[in-house]
Amino acid sequence: MTIGRLAILSVLSTIASAAHADYVLSDSTEIEPLEMFQECDVCPEMIALPLGDFMMGGPPGESKQNVKFDEAGNWIRVTPENPYIAFQEGPVHKVTIDMPVAMGRNEITYDQWMTCVNDGGCGGHKPQDFIRLPKSQRAKIIGKHPVITVSYLDAVSYTDWLNSKVGAQVYRLPTEAEWEYAARAGTQTPFAQGEEVTTDQVNFLGRGTEIMLCEDRPDLVSRGTPVPVDALDAANTWGLRHMSGNVAERTMSCWTDRYEGWETSSIYLKKAREPNCERRVTRGGAYPSAMDRSRVAGRGSGLEDIRSRVSGFRVLRELK
């Protein structure tokens, strides 16, 4: 009886050690799930994600969008009898995160990008450092503001530079499955913070939300610009900031009109690496969009070489 117990304990200990061994950096530093780390002096802050599973996608009716296209291509207001359904967000399906990874705590900032440029990386691309405002005014987007006007290909060049700094091919963009898992942080509500959010939690457009909901919402503001990555009460329970709102975040996943029902994060990664991808998925909504676009399940897309004033990115690190 004692031998049997010892054997079981030995097996459990081996499994636990193997699981823990996955959370190891290139310099043999061990990382616990949900621990924050910074691998080098120019590397972004990262948070190790626990392994697990979640229901990916948005159920019919979760989106509160109040207009849609009719069959003739005209905008019409939705009704209870003729609702808007975000077909691109379904079908909802279970995904298991079977590869240990860490997600960037923040969107990559303007200063982090320029560090890469000044070090001879990132193709030397100097991104736009301002946002145009009404009456010919401009708002500076520098320092800790998320970098904008960088394409998917630009973002890949940044991860290539990070990999050169740590001496391993470990940094990349997340797939949309990894992104949504991180954004949900164990929740299944439209936002990690609940059914609805305020503009103190998520940087979205208050005026656009009033139009979307067909009601006055004086509690919501319309900033019209991104905010610094450490601004607002914008972290989810895993410590990841601005997963909703601020700037749309590029992923490495190729756009599909509907989900294919892939069951693991490793399959999502394999599919993202297939050639001949025309458009890459973006996630998280952005500062000039209504609240609805910032839902965790919301999806957008963009061409690989397009630089947008509403799009940025955050990075992922594989932990093997």
Backbone hydrogen bonds, N-H to C=O, Kabsch-Sander energy under -0.5 kcal/mol:
donor,donor_aa,acceptor,acceptor_aa,energy
5,R,1,M,-2.1
6,L,2,T,-2.5
7,A,3,I,-2.4
8,I,4,G,-2.3
9,L,5,R,-2.7
10,S,6,L,-2.3
11,V,7,A,-2.3
12,L,8,I,-2.7
13,S,9,L,-2.4
14,T,10,S,-2.2
15,I,11,V,-2.5
16,A,12,L,-2.5
17,S,13,S,-2.5
18,A,14,T,-2.4
19,A,15,I,-2.5
20,H,16,A,-2.5
21,A,17,S,-2.4
22,D,18,A,-0.8
22,D,19,A,-0.7
23,Y,20,H,-1.5
24,V,22,D,-1.4
25,L,29,T,-2.7
28,S,25,L,-2.0
31,I,23,Y,-3.5
34,L,48,A,-3.4
35,E,32,E,-2.1
37,F,46,M,-2.5
43,C,40,C,-1.1
46,M,37,F,-3.2
47,I,103,M,-2.6
48,A,35,E,-2.3
49,L,101,V,-2.7
52,G,97,I,-0.9
54,F,95,V,-2.0
56,M,54,F,-0.7
56,M,93,H,-3.4
58,G,89,E,-2.0
62,E,59,P,-2.1
68,K,76,I,-2.4
70,D,74,N,-2.6
73,G,70,D,-1.9
76,I,68,K,-3.0
78,V,66,N,-2.6
79,T,82,N,-1.2
87,F,85,I,-1.9
89,E,86,A,-2.1
90,G,87,F,-1.7
93,H,56,M,-1.9
95,V,54,F,-2.8
96,T,263,E,-2.8
97,I,52,G,-3.5
97,I,95,V,-0.5
98,D,96,T,-1.2
102,A,317,R,-2.7
103,M,47,I,-2.5
104,G,315,V,-2.5
105,R,45,E,-2.9
106,N,45,E,-0.5
108,I,313,F,-2.8
110,Y,145,H,-2.5
111,D,143,G,-2.2
113,W,109,T,-2.3
114,M,110,Y,-2.6
115,T,111,D,-1.8
116,C,112,Q,-1.4
117,V,113,W,-2.1
118,N,114,M,-3.0
119,D,115,T,-0.9
119,D,116,C,-0.5
120,G,117,V,-2.0
121,G,116,C,-2.9
122,C,157,S,-0.5
124,G,121,G,-1.8
125,H,122,C,-1.9
131,I,139,A,-2.3
133,L,137,Q,-3.5
137,Q,133,L,-0.5
137,Q,134,P,-1.1
139,A,131,I,-2.6
141,I,129,D,-2.8
142,I,140,K,-0.5
145,H,142,I,-1.9
147,V,108,I,-2.5
149,T,308,S,-2.6
150,V,311,S,-0.6
152,Y,304,E,-0.6
153,L,304,E,-2.0
155,A,151,S,-2.4
156,V,152,Y,-2.1
157,S,153,L,-1.8
158,Y,154,D,-1.6
159,T,155,A,-1.9
160,D,156,V,-2.2
161,W,157,S,-1.8
162,L,158,Y,-2.3
163,N,159,T,-2.4
164,S,160,D,-1.7
165,K,161,W,-1.3
166,V,162,L,-1.6
167,G,163,N,-1.5
168,A,163,N,-1.3
170,V,168,A,-1.6
172,R,316,L,-2.4
179,W,175,T,-2.5
180,E,176,E,-2.4
181,Y,177,A,-2.3
182,A,178,E,-2.2
183,A,179,W,-2.6
184,R,180,E,-2.6
185,A,181,Y,-1.7
187,T,184,R,-1.3
191,F,194,G,-1.9
194,G,191,F,-1.4
201,Q,198,T,-1.2
202,V,198,T,-2.2
204,F,202,V,-1.4
205,L,289,S,-3.5
206,G,204,F,-0.7
206,G,221,V,-1.3
209,T,205,L,-1.5
210,E,206,G,-2.0
211,I,207,R,-1.9
212,M,208,G,-2.0
213,L,209,T,-2.6
214,C,210,E,-1.3
215,E,210,E,-1.6
220,L,217,R,-2.1
223,R,221,V,-0.5
229,V,144,K,-2.6
231,A,228,P,-2.1
233,D,200,D,-2.2
234,A,232,L,-1.4
236,N,240,L,-2.1
239,G,236,N,-2.2
241,R,105,R,-2.6
242,H,234,A,-1.4
243,M,234,A,-0.5
245,G,284,G,-4.1
246,N,203,N,-2.3
247,V,245,G,-1.4
248,A,310,V,-2.8
249,E,283,R,-3.2
250,R,312,G,-1.9
251,T,281,V,-2.4
252,M,174,P,-2.4
255,W,279,R,-2.8
259,Y,90,G,-2.3
265,S,96,T,-2.4
268,Y,264,T,-1.7
269,L,265,S,-2.1
270,K,266,S,-2.2
271,K,267,I,-2.7
272,A,268,Y,-2.0
273,R,269,L,-1.2
274,E,271,K,-1.2
278,E,276,N,-0.6
280,R,302,G,-2.8
281,V,253,S,-2.7
282,T,300,G,-2.2
283,R,249,E,-2.3
284,G,298,G,-0.6
287,Y,246,N,-2.4
289,S,286,A,-1.9
293,R,290,A,-1.2
294,S,290,A,-0.5
294,S,291,M,-1.9
295,R,292,D,-1.5
296,V,190,P,-3.0
298,G,295,R,-1.3
300,G,282,T,-2.3
302,G,280,R,-1.8
304,E,278,E,-0.6
306,I,303,L,-1.1
308,S,306,I,-0.6
311,S,308,S,-0.8
312,G,248,A,-3.3
316,L,172,R,-3.2
317,R,102,A,-3.0
318,E,170,V,-2.7
319,L,100,P,-2.7
320,K,318,E,-0.6
